[in-house]
Amino acid sequence: MNNTFKKTVSRLYTGLFLISPLCFVLGMIQTNFQKLLPYQEFFHGKRFFDFYTISDLLLIVIFALFLFGFFTGALELQKRPLKFWLGAGIFLIFVAGAMQILFQKTYDPILSSPVEYFRSMFIFPIFYALLVYKTLSDKALKWLMYAYISTISLFCIFALTQYFWGVFSGVQYDFTQRLVWPYIDFLTLKWQSANWVTFLIAPAFVISFIKLFNLTRDSIRASKPGLSFGIKSFVIHLSFGFWILLFPVVLIGLVLYFAQSYGSYMGIALALTLFLFRSLKLKHFLIAFLVLAIAGSGVFLLQRNSAKYKIWTGEKYRYATSVQDRKDIYRMNLYMLENNPILGVGLNQYQSYFALNKDVLGHEYNELNIPPHAHNFFLSMWLALGLVGLIGILLIILNAFFHAKFSVLNPAIFALVAIMIHGIVDSYYWKPEIAYTVWLIIVFSCIYQQKWTKSQY
């Protein structure tokens, strides 16, 4: 086959993956701002939340190009064996989805078709992850990592622009002045939870911070001839990648600060603590941990007078706090599991089931605040996919942890740690762009390795 043809197909295929993180964000914009965009009816399915996004369309094109390139010999599979437990976990998720589609009960209102919901939240993101795993070279994987970080940085520029100046459609911030845009309700253009913002950007912050830390440490070592060390020598040895990574760390850090998600703070802090423990000698780790603790204390002092903090502690405002709401949510979760231990309540049926059975809480529950998910990553998986699906996702997560072995050269595994920790108190996953992100981080955790400019220290 003509080498020019093969190179053209390969470059086009890789290029589509490099724009995929941008398409995740554009798909979210498309969904949240459909009130303002023309021709949205062409993307809708039978039910209210059946919706094809730009990400979905991109994946269809990628998959079609893969089939064309594979059968014409222009594309080849990478020599990466699919780990047994990763494959087993994915298989169980597909089995669980089929069981839900065939056997789940339905509760009014039916918000989405089971097939469409499973497609958008699992089938397409998993196929995307498998294509990354089996078809992208190590070089392409590195560029995909940078494309992901760059896209999140661009997202943060627009989010901060709206937060400070309110130049775009939709709310500037929520009633506690937390950064929420562009996560808004597409009908009212009012705010959704700021947690969605942190779900999207927190993994990029962890990856950027760790890559920046590794490059900085490498630059320090390279600038020390013997025992001498000077600031000028250090700056000279800083690579271009250092400045590229410093920019997203600052930008994403600002958005995280203004979003004020305590679950995200907890996940990031514990993930970075684990990374520092793995990468430093005990003396240096204690120093770094002290710096991290001081930084965390500074964030606490800066936010202590915020409306979010006062509501959370009950200090001033008479609202039900997120902690109080979670007591009711977890009580309802237990009720759901007691009555539906094998199949759960079904795909995108949590909110409808909650509304129909809210009397079990023993008090009035605000209809406007009925949650769409279980506010826990693992319980949400169990209630949506059943016990088989929960086992499947657990196998996948444990496989990633086992094979990455928390290597300091794999920043994605610590991003996955942050996701799992935040997922203890929030339903980390249940929007298409977040689902794609989670699967991308899982793939990065399994196969990505950062390269040192010198030997590992």
PEQUI-V512013 format. One record per residue. SS is DSSP state (helix for helix, strand for strand, loop for the rest). PHI is phi in degrees with one decimal (999 if undefined). Layout:
{{SS	PHI} {SS	PHI}}
This chain:
{{loop	999} {loop	-58.8} {helix	-64.1} {helix	-62.7} {helix	-63.1} {helix	-62.3} {helix	-64.9} {helix	-64.0} {helix	-64.3} {helix	-63.4} {helix	-67.6} {helix	-63.7} {helix	-61.8} {helix	-63.4} {helix	-61.0} {helix	-64.0} {helix	-67.9} {helix	-67.6} {loop	-92.6} {helix	-61.3} {helix	-59.3} {helix	-64.3} {helix	-67.9} {helix	-58.1} {helix	-67.4} {helix	-64.4} {helix	-63.6} {helix	-66.5} {helix	-60.7} {helix	-58.0} {helix	-69.9} {helix	-76.9} {loop	-115.5} {loop	-64.2} {loop	-61.7} {loop	-100.8} {loop	-104.2} {loop	-78.3} {loop	65.0} {helix	-66.7} {helix	-62.9} {helix	-73.3} {helix	-98.6} {strand	-91.0} {loop	-101.2} {loop	-70.0} {loop	-99.1} {loop	-60.1} {loop	-103.7} {loop	-78.7} {strand	-155.1} {loop	-96.2} {loop	-105.6} {helix	-57.9} {helix	-60.6} {helix	-62.8} {helix	-63.9} {helix	-61.5} {helix	-64.2} {helix	-61.0} {helix	-64.6} {helix	-60.2} {helix	-66.1} {helix	-63.3} {helix	-66.8} {helix	-61.3} {helix	-60.9} {helix	-62.0} {helix	-66.9} {helix	-68.2} {helix	-78.3} {helix	-94.7} {loop	84.2} {loop	-79.6} {loop	-123.8} {loop	-128.0} {loop	-76.2} {loop	-75.1} {loop	-83.1} {loop	-118.0} {loop	-66.4} {loop	-73.7} {loop	-58.4} {helix	-57.0} {helix	-71.8} {helix	-65.9} {helix	-62.9} {helix	-64.9} {helix	-63.8} {helix	-63.5} {helix	-58.4} {helix	-64.7} {helix	-64.3} {helix	-67.3} {helix	-62.1} {helix	-62.6} {helix	-62.4} {helix	-63.6} {helix	-62.3} {helix	-65.3} {helix	-62.2} {helix	-85.5} {helix	-122.4} {loop	-66.6} {loop	-77.0} {loop	-117.4} {loop	-129.5} {loop	-76.1} {loop	-78.3} {loop	-83.7} {loop	-82.6} {loop	-157.0} {loop	-70.1} {helix	-54.1} {helix	-63.8} {helix	-66.4} {helix	-66.7} {helix	-65.2} {helix	-60.4} {helix	-72.9} {helix	-94.9} {helix	-132.5} {helix	-59.9} {helix	-65.9} {helix	-60.8} {helix	-69.7} {helix	-62.9} {helix	-59.2} {helix	-64.1} {helix	-65.9} {helix	-67.1} {helix	-60.3} {helix	-62.3} {helix	-100.1} {helix	-122.3} {loop	-89.4} {loop	-72.9} {helix	-59.4} {helix	-64.6} {helix	-64.2} {helix	-63.0} {helix	-61.5} {helix	-68.9} {helix	-65.0} {helix	-59.0} {helix	-69.0} {helix	-63.8} {helix	-64.0} {helix	-62.7} {helix	-65.0} {helix	-64.1} {helix	-65.1} {helix	-63.3} {helix	-63.0} {helix	-55.0} {helix	-66.8} {helix	-60.1} {helix	-68.4} {helix	-63.8} {helix	-68.8} {helix	-59.4} {helix	-66.9} {helix	-63.2} {helix	-88.9} {helix	-122.5} {loop	58.1} {loop	-89.8} {loop	-105.8} {loop	-69.4} {loop	97.9} {loop	-65.1} {loop	-78.5} {loop	-163.7} {loop	-83.8} {loop	-70.6} {loop	-101.8} {loop	66.3} {loop	-86.0} {loop	-71.8} {loop	-126.5} {loop	-65.2} {loop	-96.8} {loop	-82.7} {strand	-131.1} {loop	-71.9} {loop	-71.4} {loop	-85.7} {loop	-98.7} {loop	62.2} {loop	-90.4} {strand	-73.4} {loop	-107.1} {loop	-67.8} {loop	-67.2} {helix	-61.3} {helix	-61.0} {helix	-61.0} {helix	-69.3} {helix	-57.1} {helix	-72.0} {helix	-103.1} {helix	-58.7} {helix	-59.3} {helix	-65.8} {helix	-65.4} {helix	-61.4} {helix	-63.2} {helix	-63.1} {helix	-62.4} {helix	-68.5} {helix	-63.5} {helix	-65.0} {helix	-61.2} {helix	-63.1} {helix	-67.7} {helix	-65.3} {helix	-63.2} {helix	-65.8} {helix	-67.2} {helix	-62.9} {helix	-63.9} {helix	-69.4} {loop	-95.8} {loop	-113.2} {loop	-76.4} {loop	77.6} {loop	-102.7} {loop	-76.5} {loop	-155.4} {loop	-138.0} {helix	-61.1} {helix	-61.6} {helix	-63.4} {helix	-62.7} {helix	-63.1} {helix	-60.6} {helix	-84.4} {loop	-66.3} {loop	-80.9} {helix	-59.7} {helix	-60.9} {helix	-60.2} {helix	-70.7} {helix	-65.0} {helix	-84.1} {helix	-64.1} {helix	-59.5} {helix	-66.2} {helix	-59.3} {helix	-68.5} {helix	-62.2} {helix	-66.5} {helix	-60.2} {helix	-64.6} {helix	-65.1} {helix	-60.0} {helix	-62.9} {helix	-75.5} {helix	-75.7} {loop	53.1} {loop	-98.6} {helix	-68.8} {helix	-64.3} {helix	-66.1} {helix	-57.8} {helix	-63.3} {helix	-62.8} {helix	-65.3} {helix	-61.3} {helix	-70.6} {helix	-65.5} {helix	-69.6} {helix	-62.0} {helix	-61.5} {helix	-61.1} {helix	-63.6} {helix	-63.4} {helix	-74.6} {helix	-103.0} {loop	-120.8} {loop	-66.4} {helix	-54.8} {helix	-61.0} {helix	-69.0} {helix	-62.8} {helix	-62.4} {helix	-65.3} {helix	-63.5} {helix	-63.3} {helix	-62.9} {helix	-61.6} {helix	-63.2} {helix	-66.1} {helix	-65.0} {helix	-61.5} {helix	-63.6} {helix	-65.1} {helix	-64.6} {helix	-62.4} {helix	-60.7} {helix	-64.3} {helix	-68.6} {helix	-99.8} {loop	-64.1} {loop	-96.0} {loop	-75.7} {helix	-63.1} {helix	-59.1} {helix	-66.2} {helix	-69.1} {helix	-68.2} {helix	-61.9} {helix	-91.7} {loop	71.6} {loop	-70.5} {loop	-136.0} {loop	-94.6} {loop	-97.7} {loop	-117.0} {loop	-67.3} {loop	-79.0} {helix	-62.9} {helix	-66.8} {helix	-64.8} {helix	-60.9} {helix	-65.8} {helix	-58.6} {helix	-67.9} {helix	-63.6} {helix	-70.2} {helix	-65.6} {helix	-67.8} {helix	-58.3} {helix	-62.3} {helix	-62.4} {helix	-62.3} {helix	-69.8} {helix	-63.0} {helix	-96.0} {loop	-141.5} {loop	-70.8} {loop	-91.9} {loop	-95.7} {loop	68.8} {loop	-104.5} {loop	106.7} {loop	-72.1} {loop	56.9} {loop	-117.7} {helix	-58.6} {helix	-63.1} {helix	-66.3} {helix	-64.3} {helix	-58.2} {helix	-63.1} {helix	-75.2} {loop	-122.4} {helix	-65.7} {helix	-64.3} {helix	-66.9} {helix	-73.5} {loop	83.1} {loop	-156.7} {loop	-66.4} {loop	-126.9} {loop	-61.0} {helix	-58.6} {helix	-72.4} {helix	-105.3} {loop	-64.6} {loop	-75.6} {loop	-84.1} {loop	-144.4} {loop	-81.5} {loop	56.6} {loop	-163.0} {helix	-55.7} {helix	-73.9} {helix	-67.0} {helix	-62.3} {helix	-63.0} {helix	-62.6} {helix	-72.0} {helix	-86.6} {helix	-108.3} {helix	83.6} {helix	-63.9} {helix	-63.5} {helix	-65.4} {helix	-61.5} {helix	-60.8} {helix	-60.6} {helix	-68.7} {helix	-64.4} {helix	-61.8} {helix	-66.8} {helix	-65.6} {helix	-64.7} {helix	-61.3} {helix	-63.3} {helix	-62.6} {helix	-66.1} {helix	-78.1} {helix	-77.9} {loop	52.6} {loop	50.8} {loop	-65.6} {loop	-70.0} {loop	-88.3} {loop	-120.6} {helix	-64.3} {helix	-65.4} {helix	-65.6} {helix	-78.2} {helix	-64.9} {helix	-66.9} {helix	-60.2} {helix	-60.5} {helix	-62.0} {helix	-66.9} {helix	-67.6} {helix	-62.2} {loop	-67.1} {loop	-67.6} {loop	-114.3} {loop	-144.8} {loop	-85.6} {loop	-75.6} {loop	159.1} {loop	-86.5} {loop	-134.1} {helix	-54.3} {helix	-67.2} {helix	-73.5} {helix	-61.5} {helix	-59.0} {helix	-63.2} {helix	-59.8} {helix	-69.9} {helix	-64.7} {helix	-66.0} {helix	-61.8} {helix	-64.9} {helix	-56.7} {helix	-63.1} {helix	-81.0} {helix	-132.7} {loop	-87.8} {loop	-139.0} {loop	-73.4} {loop	-97.6} {loop	-80.1} {loop	-75.6} {loop	-126.9} {loop	-69.6} {loop	-68.2} {loop	-101.7}}
